[in-house]
Amino acid sequence: MKECEMENNLDYRRIDSYNKSIRYNFAFMKETKSMDDLYAKSIKLGGDKGFLIPLCELHKDDDELIEMLAQWRKDNSFAYPTRFPVTFEGTARWLKNAVLGVEDRILFLVVNQHGKPIGHMGFANAINDGCHLETDNIIRGVTQDSKGIMSFGMQSLLCWAETTLWPEDIFLRVLDDNPKAIDFYKKLGFIQDRVLPLRRKVEGESESFIPVPADDKATPDKNFIRMVYRPERNAGHELILTAGPSICAREASYALDAARFGWNHHWADYIKKFESSFAEYLGVKHALSFSCCTGALHLALLSLGIGPGDEVIVPDLTWVATANSVLYTGATPVFADIDPQTWCISHASIQACITERTKAIMPVHLYGHPAPMDKIMALAREHELFVVEDAAPAIGAEHKGQKTGTFGDLAAFSFQGAKLVVAGEGGMLVTNNEELYQRVYSLWDQGRQPGTFWIQKNGWKYKMSNIQAAIGLGQLERVDELIEAKRRIFRWYDNGLKGIPYLRLCYEPKGTRSIYWMSSILLDSKSPIGRDQLRDELRKRNIDTRNVFPAISQYPIWPKKQSPQPMAKMVGNHAINLPSGVCLREEQVAYVCGCLKNILTS
């Protein structure tokens, strides 16, 4: 396998995705105008201590809260000087202009289990080219009955940032004459980075501190200590799972809205929005939601007239649903081998599988790696074959700048709970062909005459619910962030596994952009330990893994018996999916790499 073709650690897409995430997530939280939506967007504190509630539009006319914030600001002005006076009127302007009116700043109220505000904390200066987050305005305004709640609040805030925004670093600045605060942050996992000298600046009623220029030799009035979040966490203390989604306030808010109001005249609001947004994201004309990706593949094949006596070429290394969808039509799946680098279907093997009965090719973008669609489409045109892309695990992946799912006659995606974009379950069929879309729609709608209950032909029930679509829409609106999180996880593996014998990572080839839905390794046949034994050893160390799919031609369910393809069988027997959940932390990946090194070299 070739060396990794990925961009630098902080490429333009990573920076753009991070800054877009800040803008979208902060704005989404701050635009809240109703109490029920506010709590849907809250962050729950560990130990059932309370919540972090985003300060938002709802609070601008809450005089009682503004009065409380003004008092907190006054009590803590020694540590948080500001250009806005610490009066009621000044605090109202501060809330409107310096918190709600700044796109890269967010502030959360810390409330206890009874809903009583205890303090506040948040982030500022969050849009930058380094993908850094700065904690901001950490104030405990109430000391009675609030022991430990600020610590729980900070832990929850940092966890939210790590699993929703994915910054490269989280840091804070604290005045060096505030040892109590410094000790508090150290206990949370912050370490001292450097000292920043400051000069006092007084303007009317307000006071602030500004950095001292590097060439200024005068004694500073105060010093800020810059502290960086570097917690010591026991990565192997709990089971590190192979997969898992990131669910944030956006999905929770949409799902609550769909559950409360998504009925009767609004039964399909989120379904329609999800479908149109999905089509827009891919740049295709039509998208139709399904209860599962398998159903979408099934009806895609039926819309092409594929049935008994026909053959459809599928890769020998894939989830069984790919070939099952062929079986559902009465046609026969024919198994092609895979490329040794990407583990996707091999162009040369497809060529060898074509017969007079072949009607379609079904490439799979396995584990988020794009199949060689330019070669596959050329082959399909040469032999007048249909192409149906199984893009179940590959939303957002690209082949030569074009997104997967946009090459073939039709394509299908999955939102099963382990995928990049999740809805619990579900799928989406996409196409640019109007006639095929109408055929699929009729089959999908039980074969009925539009606008009536009259059934004019046989059909199927593969529809998605409005609540699933609400969750899926929230995920889709974060898809670029989720992709960058997956690619960052692979970079960690790429760095951590260098020099470890007997294993090779599965890389994206040049000219493609994988979403690395799974980070996968192939164990060398000369390894002193077998694949299954290696997985057992990892499990003893609290590391969950999965076998890569076996060569599915070996299953006894197919009408046409084939010997397994050699490369597919070799990869299926010796490859492993490593922990790849989108919320995985760097120290967890480092722990996995360390365990692999220890097992394979001891």
N, C-alpha and C positions, 0 to 999 in steps of 0.2 A: 504494500500500500504506500501511496505517495506521502510526502510530508504534508502537513496541514497547509491548506491554501487560504486560511482565514485572514481577515484584516488584522490591523494592530489592535491591542487591547481596548483602546478608546477610539474606535473609528467614528466616522461622521454619523453613521446610522445609530450607533450606541448613544452618542451625545444627543442627537436629534430625538431619539425615542425617549431618553430620560427627561429632557426638558419638556417634551410634549406631555409626558406622564405627569409632571409637576403641574403644568397649566391645567390639564383636564381634571386631575384628581382634586386639586385645591379648589378650583372653580366649582366643581360638582358639589363639594362639601359646603362651600360658603354661600351658594345660591339658594339654600334650603329655606322654605318659608312656612312649613307646617311642622307641628310637634311630632306627629306620627312618623313623618319622613326623617326628622332629625334623629330619632332614636334608631331608625333603621340604618342610619349612617354612622352611628356611634361606634366606639371601640370599647369592647368589654374589658374590664380590668381583671387580672388574675386573682384567684381567691375570692371571687364574687364580691370584690370590694366596692364596685361601682362602675362608672363609665367615663370615657373621654368624649365630650360632646363638642362638635365643632362650632365655634362662634360663627354666626351666619346672619343672613338678612333678617331672620326672625328676631334677632336680638337688638336691632338698631333702635327700636322704639320701646325697649324694655327698661324703663327708668329705674326700677329697683335694682336690676342687674348692673346698669351703668354706674349707679351710685356705689355699689359694692366694688366694682372694678376700680373706680376712682380712689376709693379708700385703700385698696390693695396697692395701687400704683404709688400713692402717697407714702405708704408704710415702707415700700421697697425702693424709693427713689434713689437711695444711696448706691444701690447696685444696678439699677436700670434707669439712668438718666435719659430724658426724652425731650424732644422739641415741642411736645404738646403738654400744656399745663395739666397738673394733676387735679384739676377741678372737675365738676360734673360736665360742664360744657367742653372742656378740653378733652376729657375722656371720650365723650360722644364723638368728637372730631377724630380722635385717635382710632377709635373702633371703625369708623366709616372710612377714613382715608389711609391709615397706616396698617390696618389689618385686612379689612374686607376689600379695600381698594388697591392692594398690592398683589400682583398675580403669583409671586413666588414666596408668599408668606401665608402661614395658617396658624391659628391658635385654637387650642381645645380647652374647654372648661373641664376641670377634674371634679366630678360629682360623686358623692358616696352612694351606698346602696339604697338610700332613701331619696336620692335625687337632689341632695343639698350641695351647692357649689363649695368646694374646699380651696381651690386654687386654679391656676392655668399653666399651660406649657404648649410649645409648638415648634415650628421650624421657620427659618427666615433665610434670605439670600440663596434660595434653592435652585435658581436657574443659572447654570454656569457650564463651562467646557470641561470641568473636571468631574462632573456628576457627583458633587459633594452636597451634603445636607448639614446645615448648622442649626442646632437646637436653640430655642429662643424663649425668652420670658417665662422661665420656670419659677413660679411664685406660689408659695403656700400662703393663702390669705387667712385661713382658719386653722388654728392650732388644736383646739379642743375636738375630741372625738375623731381625730384624723391621723392617728399614729400609723405610720407605714403606708398611707394611701398614696403619697407622692412618689414613693419608691415603686409601688405597683403601677402607678401611672406612667412613670418613665420607662419601665420595662415594657409595658404594653405599647407605648408610643414608638419605641425603638423597634419592637417586633413588627408593628404595622408598617413602618418605613422599610424594613428589610424585606418584607414579603409583598409589598404593594408598589414601592417606588424603586427598589433595587439600586441604592446609591453605591458608589465606590467607597465612600467614607462618610461617617457621621462625626461631627466635632462640635465643640462648644467653646465659648470664651467666658472666663470667670475672673473677677478682680482678685488680685493676689492678697488683698487684705480681708478676704472672706473665707477663712480656713474651714468653717463649718460646711460651706457649699462645696469646697474642693474635696473634702472628705466624703461627702455624700456622693459626688460623681465618681470618685475612685471606687467606692463600694459597688457601683453599677457597672464598672468595667471600663471607665475612661482613664487614659494615662496621659501624663503631661507630654506635650509635643514641643512647644516653644513659648517664649515670653514676648508679648507685644507691648512696647511702651506707648503711653497715651498722654495727651495734653487736654486739660480742662477747657471747655468752650461754653461761655455763658451768653445767652441771647434773651434779654428781657426776663421773663419768669422761668424760662426753661434752661436746662443745663445738659450738656452732652460731653463726650470724650471723643477725640479724633486721633488717629495714628500719628505718631511722631515721625517726620521724614528721616530717612536713613542718614542724611548728612547733618542732622541737627544734633549737636553735642550737649545741649542743655539737659538738665535733669528732668525726667518726665514727672508729671503729677501723679500718675498711677500706672499700673501695669496690668494688662490682661494676660492670663495664662491660657494658652490654647491647648485644649485636651481632646484627644481622639478616642473614639469608641473602639476598644480592643478587648472585649470580654474573654476571660478564660472559661471556655465551655467544654465539658466532657462530651465530645462528639459521639462516643460509643455508648453513652449511658442509656439511651433509648434506641429502639429499632429504627434504623434509617431506611425508609421505604423506597421502593423502586420508582413509584410515581405518586402524583398528588397535585391538585390544582391550587391556584391562588384565587380566593374569593374575597372581594372587598365590598365597600359600601355601595358601589354602583349596582352590582348584582343583587344585593340584599334589598336595596331601594326599589329596583324594578320588580323583583319577585313579590314584594309586599304589595305594591301597587296592582300587579296582575291578580294577586290573590283576593284583594279587596274589591277591585273595580273592573277586572277583566272578564266580564260576563255579559250576556245579552248583546246589546249593540256594540260592546267593546271586546267581544270574545276573541277577536283575531287582531287586535291592535298591535300587540308585540310580535305576533307571527308575521304580519305584513312588514313591519319595520325591520325585523331580523332578516327577512328574505331580501328586501330592497337594499339594505345596508351590506349584506353579503355579496350581492351582485355588483354593487358599486365598488366594494373593496377589491374584488377580482377583476373588475372591468368587463363583465359579461352581461348579456341582455336579460337572462332569466335565472332565477333561483327559486327552488321549491323545497320547503321544509318537510322532513320525514321523521318518523319515530325512531329510525335507525339507518345507518349507512347501508346495511345489507339490503334493506327494502329499496333504497334509492338505486342501488346497482341492479337489483332484480327488475324493476320497472324500466330502467334505462335499456336493458337488453330486450325486454318485451317490446318497447317502443321501436326498436330497430327490426322487429320481425323475427328475432332469433328464437328457435324452438327445436323440437325433435329432429334429429338428423344433422344438425349444425354442430360445428366445433368452434370453441373460443379458446384462444391461447392465453394462459395465465402463468405467472411465475411459480416455480416450485417452492419458493420460500416466501410465504405470506401467511396471514391469518386465514383460517378455513373459509371465512365468509366470502372471500373473493371468488373461490371456485364454487361454493354453495349457491351463490346467486346465479351461476350458469346452470347448475343442476336444477334449480327451481323452474327454469324455462323448459326443461326437457332436453336441452342441448348437452354437449359433452365437453368438459374442460380438458384441455391438452396442456401439459406442463413443460414450460421452457426453463432453461437453466438461468443462473444469475451472473452478474458481473462480479469479479472477485474484489473490486474496490468498494463499490457502493452497496452490494448485495441486492440491487434492483435487477429487473429482468434484463437479460443479455440480448442485444440486437442480433447477434449472430445466431443465437439459439432460437430466436423467433423465426428467423429465415428457415431454419431446418425443420420447424414444426408445421409450416404452412402446407395444407393439402387442398384438394378441390372442395372439401366440406368446410374449410375455415371461413368464418363470417366476420370475426372481430378479434381484436387484441385488447387485453386488459392489463396494462402496466400498473404496477403498484409503486408508489413513492415511499418505499419501505423506511420506517423509523424516521421519516422526515427528510430523507435524501431524495432528490429529484431523479427520476429515471431519464434516460437519454432520449427525450421526446422528439428532437429534430430527426434523429435516425429512425425512430419508430414511426413518425408521421410519414416520412419519405417511403418507408417500406409499405405502410398501409395504402398510400396512394398508388404505388406500383402494382399492388395486388388487389386494389379496390376493396379494401377491408375497412370496417368500422373500427373506431378506437373509443373505448370507455375507460377513463382514468379512475382507478381506485386511489383517491387522494386522501383517504380516511385519516392518516396521521400527519398530513403535510400541508396544512393551511399556511400560506405565506411563503412556502419554499419556492425557489426560482431556478429555472434552467435558462441560461443565456439571457437573463433579464426579464423573462416572462414567467408569470406565476403558474405553478402547477394547477391543473384543473381547467386551464384555458386552451389547451392544445387539441384535445379530442372532440368527438361529436358530442359527448356528454361526460360528466365527471361527478363523483360523489365524495362527500366529506363526512367525518364522524365527530360527534360531540359527547361520546362516551366518557365516563368520569375520569379516565386516566389520560385522555388526550390533551393537547395543548389548549384548545378552546373547549370548555365543557358545558353541558346543560343537564347533567345527570345521565341522560341518554339522548339520542337524536342524530339526525343526519341532514344533509343538504345536497340536492341535485342541482347542477348548473349546466347551462347550454347556451349557445348563441343561435341555435336553430329553432325558429318559431314553430315549424311543423312538428319537430320532435317534442318540443315543450308541450304543445297542445295534446299530443298523444299521451305523454306521461301524465299530464294533468287529469285527463279522462280516466286513465287506469287508476290513478291515485285517489280519485273522487268516487270510487265504487262503480265506475262506468256509467254514471247517470247522465241524463240529459241536463245540461246546465240550467239552473234555476228551478228545477222540478225534482220530484221524487221518482221520476220514471227512469228505470234502469234499462239502458239500451245495449249493454254488453257487460261481460264479466269484468269485475274490477277488484281492487284491494283496499285494505284499511291500513295505511302507513302514515297517519297524520301525527304531527307534533302538537303538544298542548301549548296554550298561551303562556303558562307559567314557565315551562321549559324554554320557550322562545325568549322570555324576559331575561332569564339567566344567561342564555346564549348571547343575547344582544349586549348585555353588560360585558361579557367576556370579549366579544368581537371588537368592542370599542377600545379594548386594551391589548389587542392582538400583537401590535408591534412591540409593546413592552414585554409581553410574554415571550415572544420570539427572542428578543435580546437577552432575557433572563436565561433561556435555554442555551443560547450560544455562549453566554458567559460561563455556565456550568461546564460546557465542553472544553472551553479554554482552560479552566482549572484542571480538568482531567488531563488535557494535553500537556500541561506543564508538570503535573504531579506524577505522571506515569513514565516520563522520559527516563531511559536507562534501565527500566525494569525488564528483566528477560522473560521470554516465552509468551508475550502478549502483544497485540497490535490493536490500536484504535481504528474504528471505521470512520474515515474522513470523507468530507465532501470533495468531489473532484473539481478540478479547475473549470471555471465557466458556470458553476452552479452555486447556489446558496441554500444550504440545508437549514432547517429549523432545529436540527438535533433533538427531535422529540425524545429519542433515547440515545444516550451515550453508550456505545457498545464496544466490546473487546472480543477478539478472536484469539483463543488459546492455541499456542503452537503444539503440534503433535509430539514434539520432543520434551514437552513440559514434564517435570518429575511428578506432577499431580494432575489428575484428570479433571475435566470440567465439573462434573457433579461433586467430586470431592472438594474442589476449590469452593464451590458454592456452599457446601456444608461448613467448611472452615470459616467462610465469611459470615455465615449465619450465626456461628458460635460467638462471633464478635459483634453481633447486633447489626449486621448489614444484610438487608434484603436484596435479592437479585432475581432475575428471571432468565430462563433459557430462551435463546432466540428461537423463533418458530422452527420446527423440524421441516424437512422436505415433505410437503403435504401429499405428494403423489403416493406416499407409503400407506395412507389411510385405506381401509378396505371398502369405502363407501362409493368409489367411483365406478361408473359403468365400463370405462375403458381402462384396463390395467396398464400401467407404465412403470418401468424401473425408475427409481429416483435419479434426478439429475446429479452429476458428480459434485459440482461446486455447491449446489444447494444442500446436498446431504452433508458435505464436509462442514460448511458453516453452521448448519442446523445442529450438528453433533458437538461442535466445539466453541460456539460463541455464547456470550453472556450479555444481557442488558444490565448495566450498572444503575445504582440509584440516580434518577434523573428528574425527580419532582421539581416543579418550577420554583418552589420555595426553599430549595436546598441551600445551605450556607457553605461558605468557603471552607470552614474548618471541618465540616462533615465530609466534603470531597477530599480534603487533605487526609482525613482519618481513613477513608476507603483506600486511597492510594498507598498510605503507609501500611495498611493491613495486607494489601496485595503484594507489596514489596517484601514484607516479612514472611508471608506464606511461600512465595515463589523463590526466595533466596535462602531460606533457613534449611 
